[in-house]
């Protein structure tokens, strides 16, 4: 199932292959929305920013609300929140943490740089960077709680011994758990 969802190839010998047309269409639509938002400058971006900044939180809190009501969610959340102190000495853990930080902070780097050019010269950039960093961390924690509540439910359903037995970590983790969380809604047409 993981290879189907994330489109992982069994080997790289055949090359990268063709892009998925659905993903290409979504990417083109998102770039079009981004262009239409930025083409008129700061005036038009303010209205769009309210939606694009708040709607992902509505989705995350909705999925978290559903996730914590599922049986076994507590085990997943506790797995997420319980520190594994021995992992602090593992260099790969630190590498993955830095990669996640740069990845999540780099998403809006271009538009942030453009909009910052409209600020006054004496604008408090340090405050803005702290707000962005703390909000990024809070969003990552919220997404982690959401993902691991669903993983706890998957552990409960398949009667696994540990969360490690449910799914492998990595970039595809969200692509497995978020659709699973949406499928758990009883009143959403599937």
Backbone as a chain_set.jsonl record, in Angstrom:
{"seq": "XXXXXXXXXXXXXXXXXXXXXXXXXXXXXXXXXXXXXXXXXXXXXXXXXXXXXXXXXXXXXXXXXXXXXXXXXXXXXXXXXXXXXXXXXXXXXXXXXXXXXXXXXXXXXXXXXXXXXXXXXXXXXXXXXXXXXXXXXXXXXXXXXXXXXXXXXXXXXXXXXXXXXXXXXXXXXXXXXXXXXXXXXXXXXX", "coords": {"N": [[0.832, -1.195, 0.0], [1.976, 1.223, 0.755], [3.773, 1.819, -1.321], [1.997, 2.312, -3.388], [0.597, 4.585, -2.534], [2.621, 6.529, -2.099], [3.959, 6.398, -4.47], [6.398, 5.034, -4.817], [9.159, 3.652, -6.455], [10.203, 0.304, -7.247], [12.805, -0.047, -7.966], [15.515, 1.996, -9.207], [16.369, 1.589, -11.714], [14.828, 1.741, -14.021], [14.524, 4.403, -14.341], [13.116, 7.633, -13.466], [10.479, 7.778, -14.296], [7.198, 8.788, -15.472], [5.563, 11.843, -14.503], [2.85, 11.874, -12.13], [-0.33, 12.531, -13.313], [-2.42, 13.643, -11.823], [-1.185, 14.751, -9.584], [0.474, 16.574, -10.882], [-1.417, 18.3, -11.994], [-2.565, 19.336, -9.635], [-0.318, 20.658, -8.594], [0.109, 22.583, -10.602], [-2.274, 24.036, -10.328], [-1.957, 25.043, -7.727], [0.28, 26.702, -8.084], [-0.84, 28.539, -9.843], [-2.787, 29.744, -8.211], [-1.066, 30.863, -6.322], [0.343, 32.655, -7.984], [-1.778, 34.366, -8.804], [-2.377, 35.459, -6.363], [-0.055, 36.846, -5.626], [0.429, 38.613, -7.728], [-0.778, 41.11, -7.643], [0.398, 42.236, -5.511], [0.881, 43.351, -2.098], [-1.658, 44.259, -1.362], [-3.704, 42.507, -2.37], [-2.889, 40.156, -1.287], [-3.371, 40.084, 1.428], [-6.06, 39.326, 2.024], [-6.115, 36.733, 1.025], [-4.19, 35.59, 2.609], [-5.379, 35.308, 5.125], [-7.112, 33.112, 4.752], [-5.347, 31.074, 3.784], [-3.582, 30.861, 5.897], [-5.112, 30.132, 8.107], [-6.896, 28.02, 7.448], [-5.479, 25.464, 7.186], [-5.058, 24.905, 9.911], [-7.657, 24.568, 10.83], [-8.294, 22.196, 9.51], [-6.318, 20.47, 10.615], [-6.991, 20.527, 13.39], [-9.556, 19.457, 13.217], [-9.028, 16.866, 12.226], [-7.433, 15.988, 14.347], [-9.289, 16.091, 16.425], [-11.014, 14.038, 15.616], [-9.179, 11.954, 15.584], [-8.349, 11.591, 18.299], [-10.618, 10.527, 19.411], [-10.756, 7.958, 18.563], [-10.439, 4.425, 19.208], [-7.538, 3.351, 20.931], [-6.012, 5.55, 20.392], [-4.783, 6.916, 22.468], [-2.512, 5.386, 23.099], [-0.919, 5.83, 20.851], [-0.502, 8.615, 21.001], [0.849, 8.794, 23.429], [3.15, 7.377, 22.741], [4.244, 9.185, 20.98], [4.738, 11.394, 22.661], [6.378, 10.432, 24.703], [9.659, 10.604, 25.712], [12.589, 9.259, 24.169], [15.392, 8.791, 25.445], [17.847, 7.639, 24.791], [18.07, 7.988, 22.085], [19.01, 10.531, 21.701], [21.736, 10.556, 21.4], [22.143, 9.615, 18.904], [23.232, 10.437, 15.783], [21.772, 10.463, 13.41], [19.176, 11.051, 14.177], [19.363, 13.743, 14.888], [20.084, 14.77, 12.421], [17.736, 14.224, 10.938], [15.972, 15.879, 12.352], [16.957, 18.472, 11.858], [16.672, 18.516, 9.097], [13.875, 18.36, 8.903], [13.201, 20.807, 10.108], [14.362, 22.726, 8.352], [12.992, 22.043, 6.027], [10.259, 22.529, 6.67], [10.312, 25.235, 7.288], [11.133, 26.354, 4.934], [9.123, 26.423, 3.068], [7.571, 28.734, 2.516], [9.485, 30.598, 1.867], [10.207, 32.263, -0.322], [7.964, 34.003, -0.76], [7.834, 35.2, 1.744], [10.223, 36.61, 1.828], [9.711, 38.412, -0.251], [7.471, 39.866, 0.719], [8.61, 40.951, 2.993], [10.146, 42.947, 2.014], [8.497, 45.1, 1.87], [8.398, 46.137, 4.382], [9.216, 48.605, 6.908], [12.469, 50.111, 7.315], [13.431, 49.923, 9.919], [12.025, 47.861, 11.0], [11.086, 45.267, 13.273], [12.652, 42.572, 12.786], [13.647, 40.388, 14.14], [11.7, 39.718, 16.033], [9.641, 38.892, 14.316], [10.859, 36.653, 13.102], [11.151, 34.981, 15.315], [8.454, 34.533, 15.969], [7.603, 33.157, 13.681], [9.249, 30.875, 13.846], [8.422, 29.716, 16.313], [5.709, 29.261, 15.782], [5.968, 27.442, 13.704], [7.092, 25.281, 15.072], [4.997, 24.717, 16.881], [3.002, 24.006, 15.055], [4.145, 21.724, 13.926], [4.15, 20.045, 16.189], [1.377, 19.824, 16.61], [0.63, 18.541, 14.218], [2.069, 16.177, 14.605], [0.791, 15.091, 16.884], [-1.7, 14.606, 15.738], [-1.075, 12.733, 13.702], [0.036, 10.592, 15.209], [-2.089, 9.902, 16.86], [-3.786, 8.669, 15.07], [-2.099, 6.6, 14.234], [-1.946, 5.175, 16.624], [-4.552, 4.2, 16.71], [-4.49, 2.573, 14.425], [-2.653, 0.683, 15.301], [-4.145, -0.466, 17.346], [-6.241, -1.589, 15.838], [-4.997, -3.544, 14.208], [-3.91, -5.101, 16.096], [-1.2, -4.866, 16.882], [2.049, -5.023, 18.464], [3.593, -2.772, 18.929], [3.942, 0.712, 18.001], [5.91, 0.912, 16.14], [5.596, -1.376, 14.65], [3.452, -0.827, 13.06], [3.733, 1.094, 10.924], [6.338, 2.297, 8.792], [8.576, 5.0, 9.449], [9.196, 8.276, 8.001], [8.976, 10.36, 5.036], [6.608, 9.619, 3.811], [4.817, 9.083, 5.805], [2.775, 10.9, 6.632], [1.195, 10.783, 4.354], [0.016, 8.376, 4.574], [-1.319, 8.345, 7.048], [-3.058, 10.648, 7.214], [-5.049, 10.287, 5.099], [-6.138, 7.95, 6.186], [-7.189, 8.913, 8.585], [-9.168, 10.642, 7.599], [-10.804, 8.763, 6.391], [-11.901, 7.599, 8.612], [-13.96, 9.177, 9.469], [-17.363, 9.092, 10.049], [-19.497, 10.467, 8.926], [-18.707, 11.571, 6.55], [-18.826, 11.464, 3.098], [-17.472, 8.754, 1.301]], "CA": [[0.0, 0.0, 0.0], [2.829, 2.407, 0.841], [4.314, 2.15, -2.649], [0.921, 2.858, -4.207], [0.265, 5.927, -2.072], [3.748, 7.449, -2.278], [4.505, 6.179, -5.816], [7.796, 4.619, -4.736], [9.543, 2.636, -7.42], [10.928, -0.818, -6.652], [14.23, 0.218, -8.221], [15.74, 3.194, -10.018], [16.958, 1.181, -12.981], [13.97, 2.164, -15.135], [14.448, 5.855, -14.347], [12.135, 8.234, -12.574], [9.128, 7.572, -14.784], [6.403, 9.977, -15.792], [4.862, 12.426, -13.349], [1.448, 11.541, -11.971], [-1.074, 13.652, -13.883], [-3.224, 14.294, -10.788], [-0.278, 15.585, -8.797], [0.911, 17.672, -11.743], [-2.537, 19.231, -12.076], [-2.651, 20.03, -8.336], [0.817, 21.564, -8.506], [-0.161, 23.716, -11.498], [-3.343, 24.848, -9.724], [-1.416, 25.782, -6.579], [1.126, 27.782, -8.604], [-1.738, 29.543, -10.395], [-3.337, 30.481, -7.066], [0.037, 31.661, -5.787], [0.579, 33.761, -8.909], [-2.887, 35.315, -8.728], [-2.296, 36.126, -5.072], [1.108, 37.731, -5.542], [0.571, 39.492, -8.877], [-1.21, 42.462, -7.302], [1.185, 42.736, -4.385], [0.449, 43.192, -0.722], [-3.072, 44.566, -1.208], [-4.54, 41.333, -2.599], [-2.389, 39.015, -0.529], [-3.893, 40.103, 2.791], [-7.283, 38.532, 2.112], [-5.765, 35.341, 0.788], [-3.382, 35.115, 3.732], [-6.256, 34.857, 6.198], [-7.574, 31.754, 4.463], [-4.238, 30.117, 3.673], [-2.923, 30.703, 7.192], [-5.994, 29.562, 9.118], [-7.584, 26.799, 7.036], [-4.773, 24.234, 7.585], [-5.277, 24.637, 11.329], [-9.01, 24.022, 10.941], [-8.199, 20.799, 9.086], [-5.543, 19.717, 11.606], [-7.767, 20.366, 14.618], [-10.651, 18.538, 12.914], [-8.469, 15.516, 12.186], [-7.011, 15.641, 15.709], [-10.507, 15.799, 17.176], [-11.46, 12.691, 15.251], [-8.148, 10.987, 15.947], [-8.314, 11.286, 19.736], [-11.814, 9.787, 19.786], [-10.651, 6.588, 18.078], [-9.833, 3.521, 20.194], [-6.097, 3.158, 20.782], [-5.325, 6.813, 20.1], [-3.959, 7.28, 23.628], [-1.216, 4.702, 22.962], [-0.145, 6.528, 19.826], [-0.104, 9.933, 21.503], [1.879, 8.584, 24.45], [4.368, 7.002, 22.029], [4.776, 10.428, 20.422], [5.162, 12.318, 23.708], [7.348, 9.826, 25.617], [11.016, 10.756, 25.155], [13.506, 8.122, 24.092], [16.625, 9.517, 25.747], [19.001, 7.03, 24.122], [18.118, 8.472, 20.701], [19.69, 11.832, 21.643], [23.122, 10.346, 20.995], [22.14, 9.149, 17.521], [23.403, 11.547, 14.847], [20.728, 10.434, 12.389], [18.005, 11.735, 14.728], [19.626, 15.177, 14.763], [20.031, 15.068, 10.988], [16.319, 14.247, 10.554], [15.345, 17.049, 12.979], [17.375, 19.666, 11.113], [16.032, 18.414, 7.788], [12.469, 18.734, 9.077], [13.116, 22.246, 10.377], [14.61, 23.474, 7.126], [11.934, 21.766, 5.069], [9.005, 23.193, 7.021], [10.486, 26.687, 7.257], [11.475, 26.829, 3.59], [7.965, 26.365, 2.175], [7.128, 30.066, 2.104], [10.647, 31.476, 1.939], [10.185, 33.275, -1.389], [6.952, 35.037, -0.528], [8.201, 35.936, 2.964], [11.25, 37.574, 1.437], [9.099, 39.47, -1.043], [6.647, 40.712, 1.576], [9.456, 41.676, 3.954], [10.689, 44.141, 1.36], [7.554, 46.196, 2.079], [8.521, 46.612, 5.758], [10.099, 49.738, 7.172], [13.86, 49.721, 7.526], [13.649, 49.635, 11.336], [11.059, 46.849, 11.424], [11.657, 44.271, 14.176], [12.738, 41.308, 12.076], [13.912, 39.333, 15.113], [10.404, 39.314, 16.577], [8.938, 38.141, 13.277], [11.493, 35.348, 12.924], [10.802, 34.164, 16.483], [7.058, 34.132, 15.833], [7.547, 32.132, 12.638], [9.877, 29.65, 14.351], [7.574, 29.108, 17.333], [4.499, 28.756, 15.14], [6.364, 26.254, 12.967], [7.234, 24.209, 16.051], [3.661, 24.378, 17.373], [2.303, 23.307, 13.979], [4.731, 20.383, 13.834], [3.637, 19.268, 17.319], [-0.028, 19.547, 16.331], [0.591, 17.514, 13.177], [2.54, 14.939, 15.216], [-0.298, 14.552, 17.707], [-2.724, 14.101, 14.824], [-0.575, 11.528, 13.044], [0.222, 9.484, 16.135], [-3.386, 9.429, 17.34], [-4.266, 7.727, 14.055], [-1.238, 5.416, 14.295], [-2.386, 4.398, 17.78], [-5.755, 3.48, 16.302], [-4.087, 1.492, 13.516], [-2.036, -0.34, 16.166], [-5.26, -1.135, 18.02], [-7.027, -2.374, 14.882], [-4.282, -4.722, 13.714], [-3.41, -5.806, 17.283], [0.266, -4.859, 16.853], [2.678, -4.857, 19.775], [4.179, -1.438, 19.058], [3.705, 1.627, 16.875], [6.935, 0.605, 15.138], [5.104, -2.461, 13.806], [2.322, -0.369, 12.247], [4.171, 1.745, 9.693], [7.69, 2.84, 8.849], [8.62, 6.462, 9.437], [9.668, 8.89, 6.769], [8.154, 11.401, 4.422], [5.318, 9.078, 3.425], [3.982, 8.824, 6.979], [1.573, 11.738, 6.578], [0.369, 10.376, 3.232], [-0.698, 7.179, 5.004], [-2.18, 8.578, 8.206], [-4.128, 11.627, 6.981], [-6.192, 9.648, 4.431], [-6.759, 7.017, 7.121], [-7.998, 9.71, 9.515], [-10.352, 11.112, 6.878], [-11.668, 7.601, 6.181], [-12.527, 7.24, 9.892], [-15.148, 10.006, 9.687], [-18.56, 8.337, 9.663], [-20.459, 11.303, 8.227], [-18.113, 12.127, 5.337], [-18.972, 10.472, 2.018], [-16.191, 8.185, 0.857]], "C": [[0.874, 1.255, 0.0], [3.359, 2.806, -0.534], [3.249, 2.742, -3.55], [0.636, 4.305, -3.825], [1.384, 6.914, -2.376], [4.414, 7.321, -3.641], [5.994, 5.842, -5.774], [8.054, 3.527, -5.77], [10.284, 1.514, -6.706], [12.428, -0.653, -6.847], [14.327, 1.445, -9.127], [16.297, 2.853, -11.395], [16.143, 1.652, -14.179], [13.86, 3.674, -15.227], [13.367, 6.352, -13.406], [10.703, 7.979, -13.012], [8.435, 8.889, -15.072], [5.764, 10.539, -14.533], [3.4, 11.977, -13.319], [0.627, 12.737, -12.423], [-1.908, 14.367, -12.828], [-2.361, 15.219, -9.935], [0.216, 16.781, -9.604], [-0.177, 18.728, -11.872], [-2.702, 20.015, -10.766], [-1.519, 21.032, -8.171], [0.603, 22.786, -9.389], [-1.242, 24.624, -10.915], [-2.807, 25.65, -8.533], [-0.503, 26.919, -7.031], [0.276, 28.895, -9.208], [-2.353, 30.39, -9.274], [-2.277, 31.379, -6.464], [0.322, 32.862, -6.68], [-0.506, 34.817, -8.808], [-2.884, 36.077, -7.412], [-1.197, 37.178, -5.058], [1.188, 38.768, -6.653], [0.178, 40.93, -8.553], [-0.494, 43.018, -6.077], [0.507, 42.528, -3.047], [-1.048, 43.393, -0.564], [-3.951, 43.319, -1.36], [-4.11, 40.158, -1.735], [-2.96, 38.959, 0.883], [-5.119, 39.24, 2.966], [-6.983, 37.045, 1.938], [-5.0, 34.771, 1.972], [-4.244, 34.647, 4.893], [-6.705, 33.421, 5.974], [-6.42, 30.759, 4.484], [-3.515, 29.91, 4.993], [-3.811, 29.962, 8.187], [-6.625, 28.227, 8.727], [-6.803, 25.519, 7.358], [-4.941, 23.895, 9.062], [-6.68, 24.091, 11.57], [-8.989, 22.536, 10.582], [-7.457, 19.973, 10.126], [-6.326, 19.493, 12.896], [-8.96, 19.432, 14.404], [-10.16, 17.1, 12.9], [-7.995, 15.068, 13.566], [-8.225, 15.309, 16.569], [-11.05, 14.416, 16.872], [-10.451, 11.648, 15.702], [-8.162, 10.615, 17.416], [-9.558, 10.535, 20.2], [-11.772, 8.336, 19.322], [-10.043, 5.692, 19.159], [-8.348, 3.307, 19.888], [-5.319, 4.435, 20.54], [-4.399, 7.217, 21.241], [-2.58, 6.637, 23.534], [-0.326, 5.405, 21.942], [0.361, 7.874, 20.3], [0.982, 9.79, 22.562], [3.207, 8.149, 23.822], [5.054, 8.252, 21.472], [5.376, 11.32, 21.509], [6.21, 11.753, 24.668], [8.745, 9.934, 25.016], [11.783, 9.438, 25.172], [14.913, 8.696, 24.21], [17.835, 8.938, 25.028], [19.153, 7.508, 22.684], [18.82, 9.824, 20.577], [21.14, 11.711, 21.198], [23.251, 9.87, 19.555], [22.201, 10.353, 16.578], [22.322, 11.609, 13.788], [19.467, 11.143, 12.876], [18.172, 13.242, 14.586], [19.579, 15.609, 13.303], [18.58, 15.173, 10.52], [15.609, 15.476, 11.134], [15.694, 18.331, 12.224], [16.74, 19.676, 9.73], [14.573, 18.827, 7.871], [12.318, 20.235, 9.302], [13.323, 23.061, 9.112], [13.506, 23.255, 6.107], [10.673, 22.557, 5.408], [9.133, 24.71, 7.007], [10.735, 27.219, 5.849], [10.277, 26.916, 2.653], [7.592, 27.743, 1.65], [8.281, 31.066, 2.058], [10.61, 32.588, 0.894], [9.185, 34.379, -1.126], [7.245, 35.824, 0.745], [9.261, 36.982, 2.644], [10.654, 38.728, 0.645], [8.296, 40.422, -0.164], [7.486, 41.49, 2.588], [10.063, 42.919, 3.322], [9.759, 45.338, 1.506], [7.644, 46.778, 3.494], [9.401, 47.856, 5.825], [11.503, 49.224, 7.466], [14.107, 49.303, 8.977], [12.65, 48.622, 11.88], [11.757, 45.775, 12.256], [11.619, 42.883, 13.523], [12.956, 40.152, 13.047], [12.616, 38.812, 15.718], [9.655, 38.455, 15.566], [9.538, 36.749, 13.084], [11.219, 34.432, 14.109], [9.358, 33.677, 16.398], [6.935, 33.007, 14.804], [8.126, 30.817, 13.145], [9.003, 28.952, 15.39], [6.277, 28.557, 16.735], [4.791, 27.497, 14.313], [6.484, 25.06, 13.914], [5.866, 23.766, 16.569], [2.867, 23.609, 16.313], [2.837, 21.887, 13.813], [4.256, 19.496, 14.977], [2.172, 18.894, 17.119], [-0.173, 18.448, 15.276], [1.062, 16.172, 13.731], [1.481, 14.291, 16.087], [-1.383, 13.936, 16.831], [-2.293, 12.778, 14.2], [-0.502, 10.364, 14.019], [-1.072, 9.05, 16.806], [-3.966, 8.415, 16.357], [-3.412, 6.465, 14.052], [-1.587, 4.544, 15.501], [-3.642, 3.603, 17.471], [-5.421, 2.334, 15.356], [-3.441, 0.353, 14.289], [-3.112, -1.146, 16.865], [-6.002, -2.057, 17.054], [-6.311, -3.628, 14.411], [-3.651, -5.523, 14.85], [-1.884, -5.928, 17.28], [0.804, -4.637, 18.265], [3.17, -3.439, 19.997], [3.793, -0.597, 17.85], [4.715, 1.346, 15.768], [6.487, -0.493, 14.185], [4.018, -2.013, 12.836], [2.79, 0.167, 10.902], [5.607, 2.218, 9.878], [7.608, 4.358, 8.824], [9.073, 6.985, 8.09], [8.667, 9.883, 6.226], [6.762, 10.897, 4.073], [4.356, 8.86, 4.579], [2.695, 9.633, 6.956], [0.645, 11.312, 5.454], [-0.383, 9.08, 3.529], [-1.725, 7.537, 6.072], [-3.3, 9.581, 7.947], [-5.29, 11.032, 6.185], [-6.904, 8.637, 5.331], [-7.653, 7.763, 8.101], [-9.266, 10.21, 8.84], [-11.333, 9.961, 6.656], [-12.39, 7.192, 7.456], [-13.746, 8.103, 10.213], [-16.362, 9.245, 9.19], [-19.486, 9.15, 8.783], [-19.894, 11.967, 6.982], [-18.267, 11.084, 4.232], [-17.61, 10.026, 1.503], [-16.238, 7.835, -0.612]], "O": [[0.555, 2.235, -0.673], [3.39, 3.989, -0.872], [3.553, 3.586, -4.393], [0.453, 5.155, -4.696], [1.125, 8.016, -2.859], [5.346, 8.068, -3.938], [6.763, 6.318, -6.61], [7.259, 2.601, -5.929], [10.92, 1.743, -5.678], [13.224, -1.065, -6.003], [13.342, 1.869, -9.731], [16.658, 3.751, -12.156], [16.704, 1.931, -15.239], [13.167, 4.183, -16.108], [12.781, 5.581, -12.646], [9.799, 7.965, -12.176], [9.019, 9.963, -14.93], [5.458, 9.794, -13.602], [2.795, 11.732, -14.362], [0.864, 13.854, -11.961], [-2.093, 15.58, -12.919], [-2.767, 16.334, -9.607], [0.359, 17.879, -9.066], [0.115, 19.924, -11.861], [-2.951, 21.221, -10.79], [-1.733, 22.134, -7.665], [0.886, 23.908, -8.969], [-1.135, 25.847, -11.0], [-3.17, 26.813, -8.357], [-0.511, 27.991, -6.425], [0.629, 30.07, -9.099], [-2.426, 31.614, -9.386], [-2.554, 32.531, -6.131], [0.521, 33.97, -6.183], [-0.217, 36.012, -8.736], [-3.339, 37.219, -7.354], [-1.389, 38.276, -4.536], [1.951, 39.726, -6.53], [0.737, 41.867, -9.122], [-0.756, 44.145, -5.659], [-0.332, 41.642, -2.887], [-1.659, 42.754, 0.293], [-4.854, 43.104, -0.551], [-4.908, 39.255, -1.483], [-3.024, 37.881, 1.475], [-5.222, 38.498, 3.943], [-7.548, 36.206, 2.64], [-5.148, 33.593, 2.3], [-3.886, 33.69, 5.579], [-6.683, 32.608, 6.898], [-6.509, 29.716, 5.133], [-2.887, 28.869, 5.187], [-3.297, 29.23, 9.034], [-6.863, 27.385, 9.593], [-7.426, 24.544, 7.779], [-4.965, 22.719, 9.426], [-6.866, 23.234, 12.434], [-9.596, 21.716, 11.272], [-7.911, 18.888, 10.488], [-6.324, 18.387, 13.436], [-9.335, 18.693, 15.315], [-10.787, 16.216, 13.484], [-8.139, 13.897, 13.919], [-8.197, 14.358, 17.35], [-11.496, 13.705, 17.773], [-10.834, 10.569, 16.155], [-8.003, 9.442, 17.754], [-9.551, 9.959, 21.288], [-12.667, 7.56, 19.656], [-9.216, 6.153, 19.946], [-7.958, 3.11, 18.737], [-4.089, 4.408, 20.486], [-3.341, 7.799, 21.003], [-1.58, 7.279, 23.855], [0.878, 5.553, 22.153], [1.507, 8.243, 20.041], [1.929, 10.576, 22.592], [4.273, 8.514, 24.318], [6.28, 8.363, 21.489], [6.419, 11.937, 21.292], [6.866, 12.516, 25.376], [8.992, 9.413, 23.928], [11.631, 8.62, 26.079], [15.544, 9.041, 23.211], [18.759, 9.677, 24.689], [20.246, 7.442, 22.122], [19.188, 10.227, 19.474], [21.709, 12.668, 20.673], [24.364, 9.739, 19.044], [21.302, 11.194, 16.588], [21.984, 12.693, 13.312], [18.763, 11.767, 12.082], [17.231, 13.94, 14.208], [19.09, 16.694, 12.989], [18.228, 16.099, 9.79], [14.74, 16.052, 10.479], [14.828, 19.172, 11.981], [16.318, 20.726, 9.245], [14.083, 19.56, 7.012], [11.412, 20.861, 8.752], [12.555, 23.98, 8.826], [13.124, 24.186, 5.397], [10.082, 23.187, 4.53], [8.153, 25.404, 6.738], [10.565, 28.412, 5.601], [10.406, 27.436, 1.545], [7.325, 27.899, 0.458], [8.056, 32.268, 2.198], [10.948, 33.733, 1.196], [9.51, 35.56, -1.251], [6.929, 37.012, 0.812], [9.197, 38.109, 3.135], [11.037, 39.882, 0.836], [8.422, 41.641, -0.284], [7.098, 42.585, 2.995], [10.454, 43.846, 4.031], [10.179, 46.475, 1.289], [7.029, 47.806, 3.774], [10.209, 48.123, 4.936], [11.697, 48.061, 7.818], [14.918, 48.412, 9.228], [12.452, 48.535, 13.092], [12.899, 45.415, 11.969], [10.663, 42.127, 13.698], [12.488, 39.043, 12.793], [12.45, 37.605, 15.895], [9.099, 37.415, 15.918], [8.804, 35.774, 12.92], [11.07, 33.223, 13.927], [9.075, 32.524, 16.724], [6.239, 32.019, 15.038], [7.554, 29.755, 12.899], [8.857, 27.73, 15.356], [5.806, 27.497, 17.148], [3.957, 26.595, 14.234], [6.031, 23.961, 13.596], [5.606, 22.568, 16.684], [2.143, 22.669, 16.64], [2.067, 20.954, 13.584], [3.986, 18.313, 14.764], [1.77, 17.771, 17.423], [-0.993, 17.541, 15.42], [0.512, 15.132, 13.368], [1.292, 13.076, 16.037], [-1.917, 12.873, 17.147], [-3.062, 11.817, 14.176], [-0.934, 9.258, 13.692], [-1.15, 7.919, 17.285], [-4.567, 7.42, 16.764], [-3.942, 5.366, 13.885], [-1.532, 3.317, 15.417], [-3.786, 2.464, 17.915], [-5.995, 1.249, 15.462], [-3.656, -0.816, 13.969], [-3.01, -2.368, 16.97], [-6.353, -3.181, 17.415], [-6.943, -4.669, 14.232], [-2.944, -6.501, 14.608], [-1.342, -6.975, 17.635], [0.104, -4.13, 19.141], [3.168, -2.951, 21.127], [3.375, -1.118, 16.817], [4.409, 1.522, 14.588], [6.939, -0.545, 13.041], [3.694, -2.734, 11.893], [2.298, -0.258, 9.857], [6.035, 2.504, 10.996], [6.683, 4.931, 8.248], [9.304, 6.217, 7.155], [7.66, 10.202, 6.858], [5.819, 11.687, 4.043], [3.201, 8.492, 4.361], [1.625, 9.092, 7.237], [-0.571, 11.458, 5.575], [-1.319, 8.728, 2.81], [-2.869, 7.088, 6.011], [-4.413, 9.371, 8.429], [-6.44, 11.253, 6.565], [-8.123, 8.482, 5.253], [-8.751, 7.303, 8.416], [-10.334, 10.201, 9.452], [-12.547, 10.154, 6.723], [-13.404, 6.497, 7.384], [-14.491, 7.788, 11.14], [-16.393, 8.8, 8.043], [-20.202, 8.577, 7.962], [-20.541, 12.844, 6.41], [-17.874, 9.932, 4.417], [-16.712, 10.843, 1.3], [-15.251, 7.345, -1.161]]}, "num_chains": 1, "name": "protein.A"}
